[in-house]
Structure formats: structure tokens, C-alpha cells
Amino acid sequence: MAPEICVEVWSPSNTPEELEMKRRLYFDKGALEFWVCNEQGEISFFGHQGSLSQSRLCPGFPAEINGGA
């Protein structure tokens, strides 16, 4: 069983196909949302039907994370 929200951090070694496979696996195991954070700190949100403009479970969560360095 997967948590409600599953998050992956994109790295140079990931391929789009790998992330799509993980997304399908998480949803098959019961996840409600899948988030991907890229190297620039931008977050993409996905539900069972596809891309979301924001998280439905955490609507106030930012679509970008600033490292603050």
C-alpha cells in the first residue's frame, strides 16, 4: 500500500519513462497524488487522471521550492 502522496525528486539519471513507470506503480498501490520535484525546485502534481495545476490534498503547497542558499 502506498501513501496518499508519493514524491519523487528528478535527478539526471532518471528518464521520463522511469518516472512514468513509478507514477503508475504508486497509483496502482493506492496513492492519490504523485509529485515530481525537478532540479530547479519546480513541483509537478499528478492525480489519477493526469496533470494537476496544484495538489488537491494540500492545495496551499507551493509549486516551487526555493533552496534559500
CHARMM internal coordinates of N, CA and C (Angstrom, degrees):
IC EDIT
DIST 1 N 1 CA 1.4500
DIST 1 CA 1 C 1.5314
ANGL 1 N 1 CA 1 C 109.05
DIST 1 C 2 N 1.3157
ANGL 1 CA 1 C 2 N 116.27
DIHE 1 N 1 CA 1 C 2 N 132.58
DIST 2 N 2 CA 1.4634
ANGL 1 C 2 N 2 CA 122.10
DIHE 1 CA 1 C 2 N 2 CA -179.66
DIST 2 CA 2 C 1.5303
ANGL 2 N 2 CA 2 C 109.94
DIHE 1 C 2 N 2 CA 2 C -92.88
DIST 2 C 3 N 1.3401
ANGL 2 CA 2 C 3 N 117.12
DIHE 2 N 2 CA 2 C 3 N 156.32
DIST 3 N 3 CA 1.4607
ANGL 2 C 3 N 3 CA 119.82
DIHE 2 CA 2 C 3 N 3 CA 172.24
DIST 3 CA 3 C 1.5322
ANGL 3 N 3 CA 3 C 110.08
DIHE 2 C 3 N 3 CA 3 C -66.23
DIST 3 C 4 N 1.3301
ANGL 3 CA 3 C 4 N 117.30
DIHE 3 N 3 CA 3 C 4 N 166.72
DIST 4 N 4 CA 1.4658
ANGL 3 C 4 N 4 CA 120.84
DIHE 3 CA 3 C 4 N 4 CA 179.69
DIST 4 CA 4 C 1.5241
ANGL 4 N 4 CA 4 C 111.89
DIHE 3 C 4 N 4 CA 4 C -61.19
DIST 4 C 5 N 1.3474
ANGL 4 CA 4 C 5 N 116.95
DIHE 4 N 4 CA 4 C 5 N -39.61
DIST 5 N 5 CA 1.4575
ANGL 4 C 5 N 5 CA 122.30
DIHE 4 CA 4 C 5 N 5 CA 179.19
DIST 5 CA 5 C 1.5206
ANGL 5 N 5 CA 5 C 108.69
DIHE 4 C 5 N 5 CA 5 C -119.44
DIST 5 C 6 N 1.3183
ANGL 5 CA 5 C 6 N 116.62
DIHE 5 N 5 CA 5 C 6 N 126.58
DIST 6 N 6 CA 1.4632
ANGL 5 C 6 N 6 CA 121.96
DIHE 5 CA 5 C 6 N 6 CA 176.11
DIST 6 CA 6 C 1.5215
ANGL 6 N 6 CA 6 C 107.63
DIHE 5 C 6 N 6 CA 6 C -115.52
DIST 6 C 7 N 1.3297
ANGL 6 CA 6 C 7 N 116.40
DIHE 6 N 6 CA 6 C 7 N 133.30
DIST 7 N 7 CA 1.4557
ANGL 6 C 7 N 7 CA 122.07
DIHE 6 CA 6 C 7 N 7 CA -175.88
DIST 7 CA 7 C 1.5270
ANGL 7 N 7 CA 7 C 109.42
DIHE 6 C 7 N 7 CA 7 C -121.47
DIST 7 C 8 N 1.3157
ANGL 7 CA 7 C 8 N 115.26
DIHE 7 N 7 CA 7 C 8 N 133.11
DIST 8 N 8 CA 1.4565
ANGL 7 C 8 N 8 CA 121.75
DIHE 7 CA 7 C 8 N 8 CA 174.62
DIST 8 CA 8 C 1.5205
ANGL 8 N 8 CA 8 C 108.13
DIHE 7 C 8 N 8 CA 8 C -119.67
DIST 8 C 9 N 1.3191
ANGL 8 CA 8 C 9 N 116.76
DIHE 8 N 8 CA 8 C 9 N 142.75
DIST 9 N 9 CA 1.4453
ANGL 8 C 9 N 9 CA 122.57
DIHE 8 CA 8 C 9 N 9 CA 175.23
DIST 9 CA 9 C 1.5223
ANGL 9 N 9 CA 9 C 107.40
DIHE 8 C 9 N 9 CA 9 C -104.36
DIST 9 C 10 N 1.3217
ANGL 9 CA 9 C 10 N 115.19
DIHE 9 N 9 CA 9 C 10 N 119.65
DIST 10 N 10 CA 1.4610
ANGL 9 C 10 N 10 CA 121.52
DIHE 9 CA 9 C 10 N 10 CA -178.98
DIST 10 CA 10 C 1.5201
ANGL 10 N 10 CA 10 C 108.97
DIHE 9 C 10 N 10 CA 10 C -67.24
DIST 10 C 11 N 1.3110
ANGL 10 CA 10 C 11 N 117.01
DIHE 10 N 10 CA 10 C 11 N 132.39
DIST 11 N 11 CA 1.4559
ANGL 10 C 11 N 11 CA 121.56
DIHE 10 CA 10 C 11 N 11 CA 174.84
DIST 11 CA 11 C 1.5247
ANGL 11 N 11 CA 11 C 107.81
DIHE 10 C 11 N 11 CA 11 C -128.64
DIST 11 C 12 N 1.3254
ANGL 11 CA 11 C 12 N 117.46
DIHE 11 N 11 CA 11 C 12 N 162.15
DIST 12 N 12 CA 1.4636
ANGL 11 C 12 N 12 CA 119.81
DIHE 11 CA 11 C 12 N 12 CA -179.20
DIST 12 CA 12 C 1.5307
ANGL 12 N 12 CA 12 C 113.58
DIHE 11 C 12 N 12 CA 12 C -57.23
DIST 12 C 13 N 1.3129
ANGL 12 CA 12 C 13 N 117.75
DIHE 12 N 12 CA 12 C 13 N -23.53
DIST 13 N 13 CA 1.4596
ANGL 12 C 13 N 13 CA 119.83
DIHE 12 CA 12 C 13 N 13 CA -179.58
DIST 13 CA 13 C 1.5323
ANGL 13 N 13 CA 13 C 112.79
DIHE 12 C 13 N 13 CA 13 C -82.16
DIST 13 C 14 N 1.3310
ANGL 13 CA 13 C 14 N 118.18
DIHE 13 N 13 CA 13 C 14 N -10.68
DIST 14 N 14 CA 1.4639
ANGL 13 C 14 N 14 CA 121.26
DIHE 13 CA 13 C 14 N 14 CA 178.54
DIST 14 CA 14 C 1.5190
ANGL 14 N 14 CA 14 C 110.56
DIHE 13 C 14 N 14 CA 14 C -80.62
DIST 14 C 15 N 1.3063
ANGL 14 CA 14 C 15 N 115.64
DIHE 14 N 14 CA 14 C 15 N 145.02
DIST 15 N 15 CA 1.4646
ANGL 14 C 15 N 15 CA 120.83
DIHE 14 CA 14 C 15 N 15 CA 171.08
DIST 15 CA 15 C 1.5278
ANGL 15 N 15 CA 15 C 107.71
DIHE 14 C 15 N 15 CA 15 C -109.36
DIST 15 C 16 N 1.3171
ANGL 15 CA 15 C 16 N 117.32
DIHE 15 N 15 CA 15 C 16 N 156.67
DIST 16 N 16 CA 1.4670
ANGL 15 C 16 N 16 CA 119.07
DIHE 15 CA 15 C 16 N 16 CA 175.54
DIST 16 CA 16 C 1.5312
ANGL 16 N 16 CA 16 C 112.09
DIHE 15 C 16 N 16 CA 16 C -56.66
DIST 16 C 17 N 1.3232
ANGL 16 CA 16 C 17 N 116.19
DIHE 16 N 16 CA 16 C 17 N -34.47
DIST 17 N 17 CA 1.4707
ANGL 16 C 17 N 17 CA 120.24
DIHE 16 CA 16 C 17 N 17 CA 179.52
DIST 17 CA 17 C 1.5293
ANGL 17 N 17 CA 17 C 111.36
DIHE 16 C 17 N 17 CA 17 C -65.46
DIST 17 C 18 N 1.3291
ANGL 17 CA 17 C 18 N 116.93
DIHE 17 N 17 CA 17 C 18 N -39.23
DIST 18 N 18 CA 1.4696
ANGL 17 C 18 N 18 CA 120.36
DIHE 17 CA 17 C 18 N 18 CA 178.06
DIST 18 CA 18 C 1.5234
ANGL 18 N 18 CA 18 C 111.20
DIHE 17 C 18 N 18 CA 18 C -63.66
DIST 18 C 19 N 1.3265
ANGL 18 CA 18 C 19 N 116.07
DIHE 18 N 18 CA 18 C 19 N -44.18
DIST 19 N 19 CA 1.4646
ANGL 18 C 19 N 19 CA 118.95
DIHE 18 CA 18 C 19 N 19 CA -179.85
DIST 19 CA 19 C 1.5235
ANGL 19 N 19 CA 19 C 111.17
DIHE 18 C 19 N 19 CA 19 C -66.61
DIST 19 C 20 N 1.3186
ANGL 19 CA 19 C 20 N 117.87
DIHE 19 N 19 CA 19 C 20 N -37.22
DIST 20 N 20 CA 1.4588
ANGL 19 C 20 N 20 CA 120.75
DIHE 19 CA 19 C 20 N 20 CA 176.93
DIST 20 CA 20 C 1.5284
ANGL 20 N 20 CA 20 C 110.26
DIHE 19 C 20 N 20 CA 20 C -64.48
DIST 20 C 21 N 1.3322
ANGL 20 CA 20 C 21 N 117.65
DIHE 20 N 20 CA 20 C 21 N -40.85
DIST 21 N 21 CA 1.4550
ANGL 20 C 21 N 21 CA 121.29
DIHE 20 CA 20 C 21 N 21 CA 177.71
DIST 21 CA 21 C 1.5252
ANGL 21 N 21 CA 21 C 110.56
DIHE 20 C 21 N 21 CA 21 C -62.06
DIST 21 C 22 N 1.3426
ANGL 21 CA 21 C 22 N 116.92
DIHE 21 N 21 CA 21 C 22 N -45.04
DIST 22 N 22 CA 1.4599
ANGL 21 C 22 N 22 CA 120.76
DIHE 21 CA 21 C 22 N 22 CA 178.55
DIST 22 CA 22 C 1.5224
ANGL 22 N 22 CA 22 C 111.06
DIHE 21 C 22 N 22 CA 22 C -62.08
DIST 22 C 23 N 1.3292
ANGL 22 CA 22 C 23 N 115.80
DIHE 22 N 22 CA 22 C 23 N -41.59
DIST 23 N 23 CA 1.4681
ANGL 22 C 23 N 23 CA 119.63
DIHE 22 CA 22 C 23 N 23 CA 179.08
DIST 23 CA 23 C 1.5218
ANGL 23 N 23 CA 23 C 110.41
DIHE 22 C 23 N 23 CA 23 C -58.85
DIST 23 C 24 N 1.3230
ANGL 23 CA 23 C 24 N 117.01
DIHE 23 N 23 CA 23 C 24 N -48.11
DIST 24 N 24 CA 1.4728
ANGL 23 C 24 N 24 CA 120.55
DIHE 23 CA 23 C 24 N 24 CA 179.14
DIST 24 CA 24 C 1.5240
ANGL 24 N 24 CA 24 C 111.47
DIHE 23 C 24 N 24 CA 24 C -60.98
DIST 24 C 25 N 1.3427
ANGL 24 CA 24 C 25 N 116.65
DIHE 24 N 24 CA 24 C 25 N -42.74
DIST 25 N 25 CA 1.4629
ANGL 24 C 25 N 25 CA 120.37
DIHE 24 CA 24 C 25 N 25 CA -179.62
DIST 25 CA 25 C 1.5247
ANGL 25 N 25 CA 25 C 111.58
DIHE 24 C 25 N 25 CA 25 C -62.76
DIST 25 C 26 N 1.3418
ANGL 25 CA 25 C 26 N 116.76
DIHE 25 N 25 CA 25 C 26 N -44.35
DIST 26 N 26 CA 1.4638
ANGL 25 C 26 N 26 CA 119.96
DIHE 25 CA 25 C 26 N 26 CA 179.04
DIST 26 CA 26 C 1.5275
ANGL 26 N 26 CA 26 C 110.88
DIHE 25 C 26 N 26 CA 26 C -61.65
DIST 26 C 27 N 1.3202
ANGL 26 CA 26 C 27 N 117.38
DIHE 26 N 26 CA 26 C 27 N -45.05
DIST 27 N 27 CA 1.4620
ANGL 26 C 27 N 27 CA 119.70
DIHE 26 CA 26 C 27 N 27 CA 179.40
DIST 27 CA 27 C 1.5267
ANGL 27 N 27 CA 27 C 111.06
DIHE 26 C 27 N 27 CA 27 C -65.25
DIST 27 C 28 N 1.3178
ANGL 27 CA 27 C 28 N 117.61
DIHE 27 N 27 CA 27 C 28 N -38.98
DIST 28 N 28 CA 1.4647
ANGL 27 C 28 N 28 CA 120.91
DIHE 27 CA 27 C 28 N 28 CA 176.69
DIST 28 CA 28 C 1.5222
ANGL 28 N 28 CA 28 C 111.97
DIHE 27 C 28 N 28 CA 28 C -61.41
DIST 28 C 29 N 1.3337
ANGL 28 CA 28 C 29 N 116.46
DIHE 28 N 28 CA 28 C 29 N -29.34
DIST 29 N 29 CA 1.4670
ANGL 28 C 29 N 29 CA 121.25
DIHE 28 CA 28 C 29 N 29 CA -179.46
DIST 29 CA 29 C 1.5309
ANGL 29 N 29 CA 29 C 113.02
DIHE 28 C 29 N 29 CA 29 C -91.92
DIST 29 C 30 N 1.3455
ANGL 29 CA 29 C 30 N 117.43
DIHE 29 N 29 CA 29 C 30 N 5.44
DIST 30 N 30 CA 1.4565
ANGL 29 C 30 N 30 CA 119.79
DIHE 29 CA 29 C 30 N 30 CA 172.61
DIST 30 CA 30 C 1.5141
ANGL 30 N 30 CA 30 C 116.56
DIHE 29 C 30 N 30 CA 30 C 109.51
DIST 30 C 31 N 1.3273
ANGL 30 CA 30 C 31 N 118.82
DIHE 30 N 30 CA 30 C 31 N 1.20
DIST 31 N 31 CA 1.4639
ANGL 30 C 31 N 31 CA 119.93
DIHE 30 CA 30 C 31 N 31 CA 177.85
DIST 31 CA 31 C 1.5256
ANGL 31 N 31 CA 31 C 109.50
DIHE 30 C 31 N 31 CA 31 C -62.59
DIST 31 C 32 N 1.3325
ANGL 31 CA 31 C 32 N 116.43
DIHE 31 N 31 CA 31 C 32 N 148.08
DIST 32 N 32 CA 1.4575
ANGL 31 C 32 N 32 CA 121.75
DIHE 31 CA 31 C 32 N 32 CA 177.11
DIST 32 CA 32 C 1.5240
ANGL 32 N 32 CA 32 C 111.79
DIHE 31 C 32 N 32 CA 32 C -98.90
DIST 32 C 33 N 1.3505
ANGL 32 CA 32 C 33 N 116.04
DIHE 32 N 32 CA 32 C 33 N -28.66
DIST 33 N 33 CA 1.4566
ANGL 32 C 33 N 33 CA 121.09
DIHE 32 CA 32 C 33 N 33 CA 177.35
DIST 33 CA 33 C 1.5157
ANGL 33 N 33 CA 33 C 109.60
DIHE 32 C 33 N 33 CA 33 C -141.24
DIST 33 C 34 N 1.3285
ANGL 33 CA 33 C 34 N 114.22
DIHE 33 N 33 CA 33 C 34 N 153.32
DIST 34 N 34 CA 1.4608
ANGL 33 C 34 N 34 CA 122.59
DIHE 33 CA 33 C 34 N 34 CA 176.34
DIST 34 CA 34 C 1.5164
ANGL 34 N 34 CA 34 C 106.55
DIHE 33 C 34 N 34 CA 34 C -129.90
DIST 34 C 35 N 1.3358
ANGL 34 CA 34 C 35 N 116.70
DIHE 34 N 34 CA 34 C 35 N 127.34
DIST 35 N 35 CA 1.4549
ANGL 34 C 35 N 35 CA 122.20
DIHE 34 CA 34 C 35 N 35 CA -179.65
DIST 35 CA 35 C 1.5160
ANGL 35 N 35 CA 35 C 108.62
DIHE 34 C 35 N 35 CA 35 C -116.73
DIST 35 C 36 N 1.3362
ANGL 35 CA 35 C 36 N 116.65
DIHE 35 N 35 CA 35 C 36 N 143.07
DIST 36 N 36 CA 1.4591
ANGL 35 C 36 N 36 CA 122.33
DIHE 35 CA 35 C 36 N 36 CA 174.99
DIST 36 CA 36 C 1.5268
ANGL 36 N 36 CA 36 C 107.56
DIHE 35 C 36 N 36 CA 36 C -125.71
DIST 36 C 37 N 1.3286
ANGL 36 CA 36 C 37 N 115.77
DIHE 36 N 36 CA 36 C 37 N 127.35
DIST 37 N 37 CA 1.4562
ANGL 36 C 37 N 37 CA 121.76
DIHE 36 CA 36 C 37 N 37 CA 176.60
DIST 37 CA 37 C 1.5234
ANGL 37 N 37 CA 37 C 107.66
DIHE 36 C 37 N 37 CA 37 C -107.16
DIST 37 C 38 N 1.3518
ANGL 37 CA 37 C 38 N 116.93
DIHE 37 N 37 CA 37 C 38 N 123.20
DIST 38 N 38 CA 1.4619
ANGL 37 C 38 N 38 CA 119.45
DIHE 37 CA 37 C 38 N 38 CA -179.18
DIST 38 CA 38 C 1.5256
ANGL 38 N 38 CA 38 C 111.17
DIHE 37 C 38 N 38 CA 38 C -89.70
DIST 38 C 39 N 1.3134
ANGL 38 CA 38 C 39 N 116.31
DIHE 38 N 38 CA 38 C 39 N -179.13
DIST 39 N 39 CA 1.4714
ANGL 38 C 39 N 39 CA 121.54
DIHE 38 CA 38 C 39 N 39 CA -175.91
DIST 39 CA 39 C 1.5244
ANGL 39 N 39 CA 39 C 113.28
DIHE 38 C 39 N 39 CA 39 C -65.37
DIST 39 C 40 N 1.3288
ANGL 39 CA 39 C 40 N 117.78
DIHE 39 N 39 CA 39 C 40 N -20.87
DIST 40 N 40 CA 1.4625
ANGL 39 C 40 N 40 CA 121.51
DIHE 39 CA 39 C 40 N 40 CA 178.74
DIST 40 CA 40 C 1.5309
ANGL 40 N 40 CA 40 C 111.86
DIHE 39 C 40 N 40 CA 40 C -90.29
DIST 40 C 41 N 1.3217
ANGL 40 CA 40 C 41 N 116.98
DIHE 40 N 40 CA 40 C 41 N 1.17
DIST 41 N 41 CA 1.4561
ANGL 40 C 41 N 41 CA 121.06
DIHE 40 CA 40 C 41 N 41 CA 179.62
DIST 41 CA 41 C 1.5182
ANGL 41 N 41 CA 41 C 114.23
DIHE 40 C 41 N 41 CA 41 C 85.81
DIST 41 C 42 N 1.3329
ANGL 41 CA 41 C 42 N 117.15
DIHE 41 N 41 CA 41 C 42 N 9.95
DIST 42 N 42 CA 1.4628
ANGL 41 C 42 N 42 CA 121.19
DIHE 41 CA 41 C 42 N 42 CA 178.56
DIST 42 CA 42 C 1.5257
ANGL 42 N 42 CA 42 C 109.11
DIHE 41 C 42 N 42 CA 42 C -85.21
DIST 42 C 43 N 1.3178
ANGL 42 CA 42 C 43 N 115.32
DIHE 42 N 42 CA 42 C 43 N 135.43
DIST 43 N 43 CA 1.4628
ANGL 42 C 43 N 43 CA 120.58
DIHE 42 CA 42 C 43 N 43 CA -177.64
DIST 43 CA 43 C 1.5140
ANGL 43 N 43 CA 43 C 109.77
DIHE 42 C 43 N 43 CA 43 C -109.32
DIST 43 C 44 N 1.3228
ANGL 43 CA 43 C 44 N 115.76
DIHE 43 N 43 CA 43 C 44 N 130.72
DIST 44 N 44 CA 1.4612
ANGL 43 C 44 N 44 CA 122.99
DIHE 43 CA 43 C 44 N 44 CA 173.74
DIST 44 CA 44 C 1.5184
ANGL 44 N 44 CA 44 C 107.43
DIHE 43 C 44 N 44 CA 44 C -105.69
DIST 44 C 45 N 1.3169
ANGL 44 CA 44 C 45 N 116.58
DIHE 44 N 44 CA 44 C 45 N 135.89
DIST 45 N 45 CA 1.4667
ANGL 44 C 45 N 45 CA 122.31
DIHE 44 CA 44 C 45 N 45 CA -177.77
DIST 45 CA 45 C 1.5220
ANGL 45 N 45 CA 45 C 109.33
DIHE 44 C 45 N 45 CA 45 C -111.65
DIST 45 C 46 N 1.3327
ANGL 45 CA 45 C 46 N 116.10
DIHE 45 N 45 CA 45 C 46 N 140.23
DIST 46 N 46 CA 1.4572
ANGL 45 C 46 N 46 CA 121.45
DIHE 45 CA 45 C 46 N 46 CA 179.41
DIST 46 CA 46 C 1.5194
ANGL 46 N 46 CA 46 C 110.00
DIHE 45 C 46 N 46 CA 46 C -135.13
DIST 46 C 47 N 1.3272
ANGL 46 CA 46 C 47 N 115.19
DIHE 46 N 46 CA 46 C 47 N 141.98
DIST 47 N 47 CA 1.4518
ANGL 46 C 47 N 47 CA 122.73
DIHE 46 CA 46 C 47 N 47 CA 170.50
DIST 47 CA 47 C 1.5171
ANGL 47 N 47 CA 47 C 108.14
DIHE 46 C 47 N 47 CA 47 C -114.79
DIST 47 C 48 N 1.3127
ANGL 47 CA 47 C 48 N 116.87
DIHE 47 N 47 CA 47 C 48 N -175.65
DIST 48 N 48 CA 1.4657
ANGL 47 C 48 N 48 CA 120.65
DIHE 47 CA 47 C 48 N 48 CA -179.52
DIST 48 CA 48 C 1.5254
ANGL 48 N 48 CA 48 C 112.54
DIHE 47 C 48 N 48 CA 48 C -58.30
DIST 48 C 49 N 1.3252
ANGL 48 CA 48 C 49 N 117.49
DIHE 48 N 48 CA 48 C 49 N -31.31
DIST 49 N 49 CA 1.4661
ANGL 48 C 49 N 49 CA 121.52
DIHE 48 CA 48 C 49 N 49 CA -176.99
DIST 49 CA 49 C 1.5234
ANGL 49 N 49 CA 49 C 113.37
DIHE 48 C 49 N 49 CA 49 C -88.52
DIST 49 C 50 N 1.3468
ANGL 49 CA 49 C 50 N 117.62
DIHE 49 N 49 CA 49 C 50 N -6.19
DIST 50 N 50 CA 1.4563
ANGL 49 C 50 N 50 CA 120.04
DIHE 49 CA 49 C 50 N 50 CA 179.72
DIST 50 CA 50 C 1.5129
ANGL 50 N 50 CA 50 C 112.36
DIHE 49 C 50 N 50 CA 50 C 130.41
DIST 50 C 51 N 1.3218
ANGL 50 CA 50 C 51 N 115.62
DIHE 50 N 50 CA 50 C 51 N -153.17
DIST 51 N 51 CA 1.4516
ANGL 50 C 51 N 51 CA 123.06
DIHE 50 CA 50 C 51 N 51 CA -174.40
DIST 51 CA 51 C 1.5311
ANGL 51 N 51 CA 51 C 111.67
DIHE 50 C 51 N 51 CA 51 C -65.69
DIST 51 C 52 N 1.3508
ANGL 51 CA 51 C 52 N 115.50
DIHE 51 N 51 CA 51 C 52 N 142.45
DIST 52 N 52 CA 1.4646
ANGL 51 C 52 N 52 CA 122.60
DIHE 51 CA 51 C 52 N 52 CA 176.77
DIST 52 CA 52 C 1.5283
ANGL 52 N 52 CA 52 C 108.43
DIHE 51 C 52 N 52 CA 52 C -119.20
DIST 52 C 53 N 1.3185
ANGL 52 CA 52 C 53 N 117.51
DIHE 52 N 52 CA 52 C 53 N 147.36
DIST 53 N 53 CA 1.4625
ANGL 52 C 53 N 53 CA 120.38
DIHE 52 CA 52 C 53 N 53 CA 177.16
DIST 53 CA 53 C 1.5210
ANGL 53 N 53 CA 53 C 111.23
DIHE 52 C 53 N 53 CA 53 C -73.87
DIST 53 C 54 N 1.3399
ANGL 53 CA 53 C 54 N 116.43
DIHE 53 N 53 CA 53 C 54 N -25.42
DIST 54 N 54 CA 1.4620
ANGL 53 C 54 N 54 CA 122.50
DIHE 53 CA 53 C 54 N 54 CA 175.64
DIST 54 CA 54 C 1.5172
ANGL 54 N 54 CA 54 C 107.82
DIHE 53 C 54 N 54 CA 54 C -157.79
DIST 54 C 55 N 1.3120
ANGL 54 CA 54 C 55 N 115.81
DIHE 54 N 54 CA 54 C 55 N 166.73
DIST 55 N 55 CA 1.4594
ANGL 54 C 55 N 55 CA 119.72
DIHE 54 CA 54 C 55 N 55 CA 177.48
DIST 55 CA 55 C 1.5231
ANGL 55 N 55 CA 55 C 109.39
DIHE 54 C 55 N 55 CA 55 C -66.13
DIST 55 C 56 N 1.3019
ANGL 55 CA 55 C 56 N 116.51
DIHE 55 N 55 CA 55 C 56 N 137.34
DIST 56 N 56 CA 1.4669
ANGL 55 C 56 N 56 CA 120.79
DIHE 55 CA 55 C 56 N 56 CA 173.81
DIST 56 CA 56 C 1.5265
ANGL 56 N 56 CA 56 C 110.51
DIHE 55 C 56 N 56 CA 56 C -83.97
DIST 56 C 57 N 1.3260
ANGL 56 CA 56 C 57 N 116.00
DIHE 56 N 56 CA 56 C 57 N -28.37
DIST 57 N 57 CA 1.4666
ANGL 56 C 57 N 57 CA 119.94
DIHE 56 CA 56 C 57 N 57 CA -179.31
DIST 57 CA 57 C 1.5191
ANGL 57 N 57 CA 57 C 111.84
DIHE 56 C 57 N 57 CA 57 C -81.55
DIST 57 C 58 N 1.3218
ANGL 57 CA 57 C 58 N 117.26
DIHE 57 N 57 CA 57 C 58 N -30.53
DIST 58 N 58 CA 1.4791
ANGL 57 C 58 N 58 CA 123.53
DIHE 57 CA 57 C 58 N 58 CA 179.88
DIST 58 CA 58 C 1.5245
ANGL 58 N 58 CA 58 C 107.93
DIHE 57 C 58 N 58 CA 58 C -134.01
DIST 58 C 59 N 1.3331
ANGL 58 CA 58 C 59 N 117.99
DIHE 58 N 58 CA 58 C 59 N 70.26
DIST 59 N 59 CA 1.4667
ANGL 58 C 59 N 59 CA 120.19
DIHE 58 CA 58 C 59 N 59 CA -172.29
DIST 59 CA 59 C 1.5254
ANGL 59 N 59 CA 59 C 114.92
DIHE 58 C 59 N 59 CA 59 C -61.65
DIST 59 C 60 N 1.3031
ANGL 59 CA 59 C 60 N 118.86
DIHE 59 N 59 CA 59 C 60 N -20.00
DIST 60 N 60 CA 1.4539
ANGL 59 C 60 N 60 CA 120.92
DIHE 59 CA 59 C 60 N 60 CA 178.52
DIST 60 CA 60 C 1.5138
ANGL 60 N 60 CA 60 C 114.06
DIHE 59 C 60 N 60 CA 60 C -87.45
DIST 60 C 61 N 1.3302
ANGL 60 CA 60 C 61 N 117.84
DIHE 60 N 60 CA 60 C 61 N -2.72
DIST 61 N 61 CA 1.4628
ANGL 60 C 61 N 61 CA 120.56
DIHE 60 CA 60 C 61 N 61 CA -178.23
DIST 61 CA 61 C 1.5170
ANGL 61 N 61 CA 61 C 109.16
DIHE 60 C 61 N 61 CA 61 C -69.76
DIST 61 C 62 N 1.3330
ANGL 61 CA 61 C 62 N 117.61
DIHE 61 N 61 CA 61 C 62 N 132.16
DIST 62 N 62 CA 1.4775
ANGL 61 C 62 N 62 CA 120.14
DIHE 61 CA 61 C 62 N 62 CA -176.49
DIST 62 CA 62 C 1.5304
ANGL 62 N 62 CA 62 C 112.11
DIHE 61 C 62 N 62 CA 62 C -68.77
DIST 62 C 63 N 1.3235
ANGL 62 CA 62 C 63 N 115.08
DIHE 62 N 62 CA 62 C 63 N 151.48
DIST 63 N 63 CA 1.4632
ANGL 62 C 63 N 63 CA 120.95
DIHE 62 CA 62 C 63 N 63 CA 177.53
DIST 63 CA 63 C 1.5191
ANGL 63 N 63 CA 63 C 111.43
DIHE 62 C 63 N 63 CA 63 C -87.00
DIST 63 C 64 N 1.3361
ANGL 63 CA 63 C 64 N 116.62
DIHE 63 N 63 CA 63 C 64 N 2.61
DIST 64 N 64 CA 1.4565
ANGL 63 C 64 N 64 CA 121.15
DIHE 63 CA 63 C 64 N 64 CA 178.41
DIST 64 CA 64 C 1.5218
ANGL 64 N 64 CA 64 C 108.51
DIHE 63 C 64 N 64 CA 64 C -147.69
DIST 64 C 65 N 1.3214
ANGL 64 CA 64 C 65 N 114.43
DIHE 64 N 64 CA 64 C 65 N 138.37
DIST 65 N 65 CA 1.4661
ANGL 64 C 65 N 65 CA 120.56
DIHE 64 CA 64 C 65 N 65 CA 177.76
DIST 65 CA 65 C 1.5129
ANGL 65 N 65 CA 65 C 107.61
DIHE 64 C 65 N 65 CA 65 C -112.27
DIST 65 C 66 N 1.3189
ANGL 65 CA 65 C 66 N 116.45
DIHE 65 N 65 CA 65 C 66 N 126.73
DIST 66 N 66 CA 1.4550
ANGL 65 C 66 N 66 CA 122.18
DIHE 65 CA 65 C 66 N 66 CA 178.49
DIST 66 CA 66 C 1.5174
ANGL 66 N 66 CA 66 C 107.72
DIHE 65 C 66 N 66 CA 66 C -96.04
DIST 66 C 67 N 1.3273
ANGL 66 CA 66 C 67 N 117.19
DIHE 66 N 66 CA 66 C 67 N 123.10
DIST 67 N 67 CA 1.4592
ANGL 66 C 67 N 67 CA 121.24
DIHE 66 CA 66 C 67 N 67 CA -179.05
DIST 67 CA 67 C 1.5178
ANGL 67 N 67 CA 67 C 113.62
DIHE 66 C 67 N 67 CA 67 C -65.93
DIST 67 C 68 N 1.2986
ANGL 67 CA 67 C 68 N 118.24
DIHE 67 N 67 CA 67 C 68 N -19.84
DIST 68 N 68 CA 1.4466
ANGL 67 C 68 N 68 CA 122.04
DIHE 67 CA 67 C 68 N 68 CA 176.00
DIST 68 CA 68 C 1.5247
ANGL 68 N 68 CA 68 C 114.82
DIHE 67 C 68 N 68 CA 68 C 65.03
DIST 68 C 69 N 1.3238
ANGL 68 CA 68 C 69 N 117.24
DIHE 68 N 68 CA 68 C 69 N 23.91
DIST 69 N 69 CA 1.4653
ANGL 68 C 69 N 69 CA 120.15
DIHE 68 CA 68 C 69 N 69 CA -177.17
DIST 69 CA 69 C 1.4935
ANGL 69 N 69 CA 69 C 112.43
DIHE 68 C 69 N 69 CA 69 C -76.72
END
COOR INIT
IC SEED 1 N 1 CA 1 C
IC BUILD
